[in-house]
């Protein structure tokens, strides 16, 4: 089977963190690239708090794609660590440093050290919408029902 690969340029921003690996797939079947913290000192994330974590890289994503930043399941399951705006979006025209907004949903302090795997990035195809303003929409069985309209949790 032929793999579909999209080239993404990545740029390290500060040579002081060149010992931290760039994002990489942990296994052959991984869909997310592991992202690591580029911090000079440990950060203690208190329960119920968040912190913007630098990664020391920026990317050039081809037009028509985005990178979604997602939580790591192991951090979520073991320590209650997630991403506040999950999934975060890196747009194709953004060239600044990728930063991760980690949130501690857990009950204990969580330590973030230099090089820790803190998130994952997934490349996704993006379709642009062509919005057409109208006075009416086709009816549907659901109609305007939302937020629990089916009576199920």
C-alpha positions as CSV (number, residue, x, y, z in Angstrom):
1,X,0.0,0.0,0.0
2,X,1.3,3.4,-0.9
3,X,1.5,6.0,1.9
4,X,0.1,9.5,1.5
5,X,2.7,11.9,2.8
6,X,2.5,15.7,2.9
7,X,5.8,17.6,3.3
8,X,5.7,20.1,6.2
9,X,8.6,22.4,6.8
10,X,9.7,22.8,10.4
11,X,12.0,25.4,11.9
12,X,13.7,25.3,15.2
13,X,13.6,28.7,16.9
14,X,16.3,28.7,19.7
15,X,19.5,26.6,19.5
16,X,19.4,26.2,23.3
17,X,16.6,23.6,22.8
18,X,18.2,21.7,19.8
19,X,18.6,18.7,22.1
20,X,14.8,18.3,22.1
21,X,13.6,16.1,19.2
22,X,11.3,17.7,16.7
23,X,7.7,16.2,16.6
24,X,7.7,12.5,15.6
25,X,5.4,9.5,15.3
26,X,5.9,7.1,18.2
27,X,4.9,4.1,16.1
28,X,4.4,3.2,12.5
29,X,0.6,3.4,12.9
30,X,0.4,6.6,14.9
31,X,-1.7,9.4,13.4
32,X,-0.3,12.0,15.8
33,X,3.2,13.4,16.0
34,X,4.4,13.7,19.6
35,X,5.2,17.3,20.7
36,X,7.7,18.1,23.4
37,X,8.0,20.9,25.9
38,X,10.8,23.5,25.4
39,X,11.0,24.9,28.9
40,X,14.2,26.1,30.6
41,X,12.8,25.3,34.1
42,X,10.2,22.8,35.4
43,X,6.7,24.2,35.4
44,X,4.3,23.0,38.1
45,X,0.7,23.0,36.7
46,X,-1.7,23.2,39.7
47,X,-5.1,21.6,39.6
48,X,-7.6,23.8,37.8
49,X,-4.9,25.9,36.1
50,X,-3.4,26.2,32.7
51,X,-0.1,27.3,31.2
52,X,1.0,28.2,27.6
53,X,3.9,25.8,26.9
54,X,6.5,26.6,24.3
55,X,7.7,24.0,21.8
56,X,10.7,25.8,20.1
57,X,9.4,25.3,16.5
58,X,7.3,26.8,13.9
59,X,5.9,25.1,10.8
60,X,4.9,25.8,7.2
61,X,1.8,23.9,6.4
62,X,0.6,23.7,2.8
63,X,-2.6,25.6,1.9
64,X,-5.6,23.3,2.1
65,X,-4.3,21.7,5.4
66,X,-4.2,22.4,9.1
67,X,-2.5,20.8,12.0
68,X,-4.8,19.9,14.9
69,X,-3.2,19.9,18.4
70,X,-4.7,17.2,20.6
71,X,-4.1,15.9,24.1
72,X,-2.1,12.8,24.7
73,X,-4.3,10.0,26.0
74,X,-1.7,8.8,28.5
75,X,-1.5,12.2,30.2
76,X,-5.2,12.5,30.3
77,X,-5.8,9.0,31.7
78,X,-3.0,9.0,34.3
79,X,-2.9,12.7,35.4
80,X,-5.9,14.5,34.1
81,X,-3.9,16.7,31.8
82,X,-5.6,18.0,28.6
83,X,-5.5,20.9,26.2
84,X,-7.7,23.8,27.0
85,X,-8.8,24.6,23.4
86,X,-8.8,21.0,22.2
87,X,-8.3,20.5,19.4
88,X,-6.2,23.5,18.8
89,X,-5.7,24.6,15.2
90,X,-2.5,25.6,13.5
91,X,-3.6,27.4,10.3
92,X,-1.6,27.1,7.0
93,X,-0.6,30.8,7.1
94,X,0.6,30.8,10.7
95,X,4.4,31.0,11.1
96,X,4.8,31.8,14.8
97,X,6.0,29.4,17.5
98,X,3.6,26.5,18.2
99,X,2.6,26.7,21.8
100,X,0.3,24.3,23.7
101,X,-2.3,25.4,26.3
102,X,-2.1,22.6,28.9
103,X,-4.8,22.4,31.5
104,X,-4.7,20.4,34.7
105,X,-8.2,18.8,35.1
106,X,-6.7,16.5,37.8
107,X,-6.5,16.7,41.5
108,X,-2.7,16.8,41.9
109,X,0.1,19.1,40.8
110,X,1.7,18.1,37.5
111,X,5.3,18.8,36.6
112,X,6.3,19.7,33.0
113,X,10.0,19.3,32.3
114,X,12.2,20.1,29.3
115,X,11.6,17.5,26.6
116,X,8.4,16.0,28.1
117,X,5.9,14.8,25.5
118,X,2.9,17.1,26.1
119,X,0.6,16.9,23.1
120,X,0.2,15.5,19.6
121,X,-0.3,17.1,16.2
122,X,-2.4,15.6,13.5
123,X,-2.4,16.8,9.9
124,X,-5.9,17.3,8.5
125,X,-7.3,18.3,5.1
126,X,-9.3,21.6,5.2
127,X,-12.3,22.4,3.0
128,X,-13.3,26.0,2.6
129,X,-17.0,26.9,2.8
130,X,-18.8,29.0,0.3
131,X,-21.6,30.5,2.4
132,X,-24.7,31.4,0.5
133,X,-27.1,33.8,2.4
134,X,-30.7,32.7,2.0
135,X,-34.2,33.5,3.5
136,X,-35.0,29.9,4.1
137,X,-33.5,26.4,4.7
138,X,-34.9,23.0,3.9
139,X,-36.8,21.4,6.7
140,X,-35.3,18.4,8.5
141,X,-36.7,15.8,10.9
142,X,-34.6,17.2,13.7
143,X,-35.4,20.8,13.0
144,X,-34.0,23.2,15.6
145,X,-33.7,20.7,18.4
146,X,-30.4,20.7,20.1
147,X,-28.6,20.4,23.4
148,X,-30.3,17.3,24.7
149,X,-33.4,17.4,22.5
150,X,-33.5,13.6,22.2
151,X,-33.8,13.2,26.0
152,X,-30.6,11.2,26.2
153,X,-27.6,12.3,28.4
